[in-house]
Amino acid sequence: MSNSSSSISISNVQLQHITHLTNYNSQIQTHTNPLAFNPFFRTFPGFFLTSSDIVLRHNVLDLSGTFPSPNPPLAYHRAGPRNQILFDPATVRASIVTCGGLCPGMNTVIRELVVGLWELYGVREIFGIKAGYRGFYSYDPVRLNPKMVDDWHKRGGTVLETSRGGFDLKKIVDAIQNHGFNQLYIIGGDGTMRGAVEIFEELKQRKLYISVVGIPKTVDNDVGIIDRSFGFQTAVEMAQQAINAAHVEAESAVNGIGLVKLMGRSTGHIALHATLSSRDVDCCLIPEIDFYLEGKGGLFEFLEDRLKEMGHAVLVVAEGAGQDIIPRTESQKTEKDESGNPVFLDVGGWLKSELKNWWSRDHPNELFTIKYIDPTYMIRAVPPNATDNSYCTLLAHSAIHGVMAGYTGFVCGPINGNYAYIPVDEIAKAKNKVDTRDHKWSWVRSVSNQPDFIRS
C-alpha cells in the first residue's frame, strides 16, 4: 500500500486506503493469528480475509446513465480476522474510551471489546478511560476483565462515564505514551471522531507503534457512509412508545394534540422511522425540511383541517427542526456547548406555546388540549434491544480484528450489510442527512398527508 494517496485503484475499483502500522515502521514483526489454533474455531478456506476482500460503497447503480454512478466504484477493505497479526497479545496494552452523549449499546461495545480481546486473542492488559478524552490525563485508567464487564450489556449509559470537551491533544497523546498503551478504541460521535483523527495523525507524526480505531456512536444515526449507528433501532423502538402515549392522550380529548419531541439535531432519522413504524403520526417535522406556521399550506391550517376531520392529531418534531424560526436573543445566536456545537432552543416547548396561542386567538370559545412529551433522556439512557446488542458485538469484534492486523486510523461499520474498514477522516466529515427526494420521505408524506410547506 502507498501512504502518499488517500485511495488506490485495483481492477477498476477505487479502494479507499487504510493506514497500516508498517507504512511508517517496516521493522514490526508479524505473528500467526491465535484464532488459527483456537479450539472453538474451525477455520476454513476464506475464514481469514486478505487485502483483496472488499466491500462496495454503492450496490445500487443506474445502468441507464440517467443518474451518475461512481466510476470507478468506491470500495473499502472488508472487516474480519487476518492470518497474520502485528501485535503479540502478550505485549498489548489496550485502552477503551467513551465520549459525548449517551446512546443505547455503549456498555455492550465496551463489554465485547474486553471479552473479544481476552477470549479471542489472549490479551490481558485492558484498561478503561474514565470521563471521555479528559480521562487520559485526569484520571487513572481502570483495569478491565471479562468478569468485571459480564453484565454491562444489560445496562444503559456507560459504566466508564463520559463527558464532552476536554480535548487537549498533547496531554492525551503524552498520557497514551506514559501509560504504554498501544491499542486505542474510541467510542463516540462525529466530534469524537474528529478528535480521533487528530490523535491518529499525532501518533503517526511521532511514528509510534500504536493503533487507533473509532467506533461511531450516535443515537441520531447521522454518521455517514455506514448503514446505521448502534443504538438507533433501540431509539426508534422507544420513540414509538412516546408516540403511542401521545396518540392516546390526543384522541381522549376534545381537539386534542399530542406533541412529541424526538432526538435529531441535524438529521430526522429517528422521527422519520418512528413515524413510519407507528402509523399514528399526522405530521413529522425534521431539520431537513423547512416549515412555517401561519398562512396557506402552513402547519396551523393543516392541523385545523385534521382536527375537524378526526378530532385529534399527533405531531412529531425532531429537536433540530425549526431552529431558524424560533426567536433568539443575541447571546443565544452564538452560544456553543462544550463540544463546540450550537446550543439548540427547545423546539417542542416553543411549538406547544405557539399552538396554544394560535388556538386561543382563532377559536377562543372552543376546547383545546395539547400534551407535550419529551422522551429524550429515556430514549438514550435505556439498554439496547436484541438487534442493537448483536450489532455492537459485531462492531467490537470487527474493530479488534483490524487493530490486531495492524490497521490504524480507521472506523468499522456495515456498508450494505457487510462490515468494512473506513478511514476515520472520511467518517469524521461524512454526514447522513435524510434525503427528502427519496422513496422513504415520500412514504412519510403518503401515510401522514402532511403539507410539503412549499409557499405558493
Residue pairs with C-beta under 8 A, 6 or more apart in sequence:
1 8
1 17
1 18
1 20
1 23
1 51
2 8
2 17
3 17
3 19
3 23
3 24
5 17
6 16
6 17
6 423
7 14
7 15
7 16
7 17
8 14
8 15
8 17
9 15
9 72
10 52
12 72
12 73
13 54
13 56
13 72
13 73
13 74
13 75
14 70
14 72
14 73
14 74
14 75
15 54
15 75
15 76
15 77
16 74
16 75
16 76
16 77
16 422
16 423
16 426
17 423
18 76
18 77
18 407
18 409
18 410
18 421
18 422
18 423
19 200
19 204
19 407
19 408
19 409
19 410
19 423
20 406
20 407
20 408
21 28
21 86
21 209
21 211
21 406
21 407
21 408
22 28
22 86
22 406
24 204
24 207
25 207
25 209
28 86
28 209
28 406
29 86
29 88
30 84
30 85
30 86
31 84
31 85
31 86
31 87
31 88
32 83
32 84
32 85
33 48
33 81
33 82
33 83
33 84
33 85
33 404
34 89
34 120
34 121
34 122
35 41
35 43
35 48
35 81
35 120
35 121
36 43
36 48
36 83
38 120
41 47
47 81
48 80
48 81
48 82
48 83
49 78
49 79
49 80
49 81
49 82
50 82
50 83
51 77
53 77
53 78
53 80
54 75
54 76
54 77
54 78
55 75
55 76
55 77
55 78
55 415
55 416
55 418
55 419
55 420
56 73
56 74
56 75
56 415
56 416
57 70
57 73
57 74
57 75
57 76
57 225
57 415
57 416
58 69
58 70
58 73
58 74
59 416
61 69
61 73
62 68
62 69
76 415
76 420
76 421
76 422
77 407
77 420
77 421
78 418
78 419
78 420
78 421
79 398
79 401
79 402
79 412
79 419
79 420
79 421
80 398
80 401
80 419
81 401
81 404
81 405
82 401
82 404
82 405
84 405
85 121
85 404
85 405
85 406
86 404
86 405
86 406
87 182
87 183
87 211
87 403
87 404
87 406
89 121
89 122
89 123
89 124
90 122
90 124
91 182
92 117
92 121
92 123
92 125
92 182
92 183
93 125
93 127
93 179
93 180
93 181
93 182
93 183
94 113
94 117
94 123
94 125
94 126
94 127
94 181
94 182
94 183
94 184
94 185
95 127
95 128
95 129
95 136
95 141
95 176
95 179
95 181
95 183
95 184
95 185
96 110
96 113
96 114
96 126
96 127
96 128
96 129
96 144
96 160
96 185
96 187
97 128
97 129
97 132
97 133
97 135
97 136
97 160
97 184
97 185
97 186
97 187
97 188
98 106
98 110
98 132
98 158
98 160
98 161
98 162
98 187
98 188
98 217
99 132
99 133
99 162
99 163
99 164
99 186
99 187
99 188
99 189
99 191
99 192
99 195
100 132
100 162
100 164
100 188
100 189
100 191
100 192
100 217
100 218
100 339
101 162
101 164
101 189
101 219
101 380
102 156
102 157
102 158
102 162
102 219
102 380
102 381
103 217
103 218
103 219
103 229
103 230
103 231
103 380
104 156
104 219
104 230
104 231
104 234
104 235
104 379
104 380
104 381
104 382
104 383
104 384
104 385
104 388
105 217
105 230
105 231
105 234
105 384
105 388
105 389
105 391
105 392
106 157
106 158
106 162
106 187
106 217
106 231
107 149
107 152
107 153
107 155
107 156
107 157
107 158
107 159
107 383
108 152
108 153
108 230
108 384
108 388
108 389
108 392
108 393
108 396
109 187
109 215
109 217
109 230
109 392
109 395
109 396
110 128
110 144
110 149
110 152
110 158
110 159
110 160
110 187
111 149
111 150
111 152
111 153
112 153
112 392
112 393
112 395
112 396
112 397
113 126
113 185
113 396
113 399
113 400
114 126
114 144
114 145
114 146
114 148
114 149
115 146
115 149
116 396
116 397
116 400
117 123
117 126
117 400
118 124
118 126
118 145
118 146
119 146
120 397
120 400
121 400
121 404
126 143
126 144
126 145
127 141
127 142
127 143
127 144
127 179
127 181
128 141
128 142
128 143
128 144
128 159
128 160
129 135
129 136
129 139
129 141
129 142
129 160
130 139
130 141
130 142
130 160
130 161
131 138
131 139
131 160
131 161
131 162
131 163
131 166
132 161
132 162
132 163
132 164
132 165
132 166
132 188
133 163
133 165
133 166
133 167
133 168
133 172
133 192
133 195
134 163
134 165
134 166
134 167
134 168
135 160
135 161
135 163
135 166
136 171
136 172
136 175
136 176
136 179
137 168
137 171
137 172
137 174
137 175
138 166
141 179
142 160
149 159
152 159
153 383
153 384
153 389
153 392
154 383
155 383
156 381
156 382
156 383
157 381
163 338
164 191
164 337
164 338
164 339
165 338
165 339
166 338
167 195
167 198
169 198
169 199
169 202
172 199
173 199
173 202
173 203
173 206
176 184
176 199
176 203
176 210
177 208
181 210
182 209
182 210
182 211
183 210
183 211
183 213
183 403
184 199
184 210
184 211
184 212
184 213
185 213
185 215
185 399
185 403
186 192
186 193
186 195
186 196
186 199
186 212
186 213
186 214
186 215
187 214
187 215
187 217
188 195
188 196
188 214
188 215
188 216
188 217
189 216
189 217
189 218
189 222
189 223
190 216
190 218
190 222
190 223
190 427
190 428
190 431
191 339
191 340
191 341
192 214
192 217
193 214
193 216
193 223
193 411
193 424
193 427
193 428
194 428
196 212
196 214
196 424
196 428
197 409
197 424
197 425
197 428
199 212
200 212
200 408
200 409
200 424
201 409
203 210
203 212
203 408
204 408
204 409
210 408
211 403
211 406
211 407
211 408
212 408
212 409
212 424
213 399
213 402
213 403
213 407
213 408
213 410
213 411
213 412
213 424
214 410
214 411
214 424
214 427
215 395
215 396
215 399
215 411
215 412
216 223
216 226
216 229
216 411
216 413
216 427
217 229
217 230
217 231
218 229
218 231
218 232
219 229
219 231
219 232
219 235
219 263
219 270
219 379
219 380
220 229
220 232
220 263
220 264
220 265
220 266
220 267
220 269
220 270
221 228
221 229
221 232
221 267
221 269
221 270
221 432
222 229
222 264
222 265
222 266
222 267
222 269
222 431
222 432
222 433
223 229
223 413
223 427
223 430
223 432
224 427
224 429
224 430
224 431
224 432
225 413
225 415
225 422
225 426
225 427
225 430
225 432
226 411
226 413
226 414
226 415
226 422
226 427
227 413
227 414
227 415
227 416
227 417
228 414
229 413
230 384
230 388
230 391
230 392
230 395
231 380
231 384
231 388
232 269
232 270
232 388
233 385
233 387
233 388
233 391
234 379
234 382
234 383
234 384
234 385
234 387
234 388
235 263
235 270
235 379
235 380
236 270
236 273
236 274
236 277
237 385
238 375
238 378
238 379
238 382
239 260
239 262
239 270
239 271
239 274
239 375
239 379
240 274
240 277
240 278
241 375
242 260
242 262
242 373
242 375
242 378
242 379
243 258
243 260
243 274
243 275
243 278
243 280
243 281
243 314
243 316
244 278
244 280
245 258
245 373
246 258
246 259
246 260
246 280
246 314
246 371
246 373
247 258
247 278
247 280
247 312
247 314
248 258
249 256
249 258
249 369
249 371
250 256
250 257
250 258
250 312
250 313
250 314
250 369
250 371
251 311
251 312
253 312
253 367
253 369
253 371
254 311
254 367
254 368
254 369
255 307
255 311
255 312
255 359
255 363
255 366
255 367
255 368
255 369
256 311
256 312
256 313
256 369
256 370
256 371
257 303
257 307
257 312
257 313
257 314
257 315
257 355
257 368
257 369
257 370
257 371
258 312
258 313
258 314
258 315
258 370
258 371
258 373
259 315
259 317
259 348
259 351
259 352
259 355
259 370
259 371
259 372
259 373
260 314
260 315
260 316
260 317
260 348
260 373
260 374
260 375
261 317
261 318
261 319
261 346
261 347
261 348
261 372
261 373
261 374
261 376
262 270
262 271
262 274
262 316
262 317
262 318
262 319
262 375
262 376
262 379
263 270
263 318
263 319
263 376
263 379
263 380
264 270
264 271
264 286
264 287
264 318
264 319
264 320
264 321
265 287
265 319
265 320
265 341
265 344
266 287
266 320
266 431
266 433
267 286
267 287
267 288
267 318
267 320
267 431
267 432
267 433
267 434
268 284
268 285
268 286
268 287
268 288
268 289
268 318
268 320
268 321
268 434
269 432
269 434
270 318
270 379
271 284
271 285
271 286
271 316
271 317
271 318
271 321
272 284
272 286
272 434
272 440
272 441
272 444
274 281
274 316
275 281
275 284
275 316
275 444
275 447
275 448
276 440
276 443
276 444
276 447
279 447
280 314
281 314
281 315
281 316
281 447
281 448
282 303
282 306
282 310
282 313
282 314
282 315
282 448
282 449
282 450
283 299
283 302
283 303
283 313
283 314
283 315
283 316
283 448
283 450
284 316
284 317
284 444
284 448
284 450
285 291
285 299
285 315
285 316
285 317
285 318
285 321
285 322
286 318
286 320
286 321
286 434
287 318
287 320
287 321
287 323
288 433
288 434
288 436
289 321
289 436
289 453
290 324
290 453
291 298
291 299
291 321
291 322
291 325
291 453
292 298
292 299
292 325
292 453
292 455
293 299
293 300
293 325
293 354
293 358
294 300
295 301
295 455
296 455
296 456
297 451
297 452
297 453
297 454
297 455
297 456
298 451
298 453
299 451
299 453
300 358
300 362
301 451
302 450
302 451
303 313
303 315
303 355
304 362
306 313
307 313
315 351
317 347
317 348
317 351
318 347
319 344
319 347
319 348
319 376
320 344
320 347
321 347
322 347
322 350
322 351
323 344
323 345
323 347
326 345
326 347
326 350
328 345
332 343
332 345
335 342
335 343
336 342
336 343
337 343
348 372
348 374
349 372
352 370
352 372
355 370
356 368
356 370
359 366
359 368
360 368
384 392
391 414
394 414
394 419
395 412
395 413
395 419
398 412
398 419
398 421
399 412
402 410
402 412
402 421
407 421
409 423
409 424
409 425
410 421
410 422
410 423
410 424
411 421
411 422
411 423
411 424
411 426
411 427
412 419
412 420
412 421
412 422
413 419
413 420
413 422
413 427
414 420
415 422
434 440
434 441
435 441
444 450
445 452
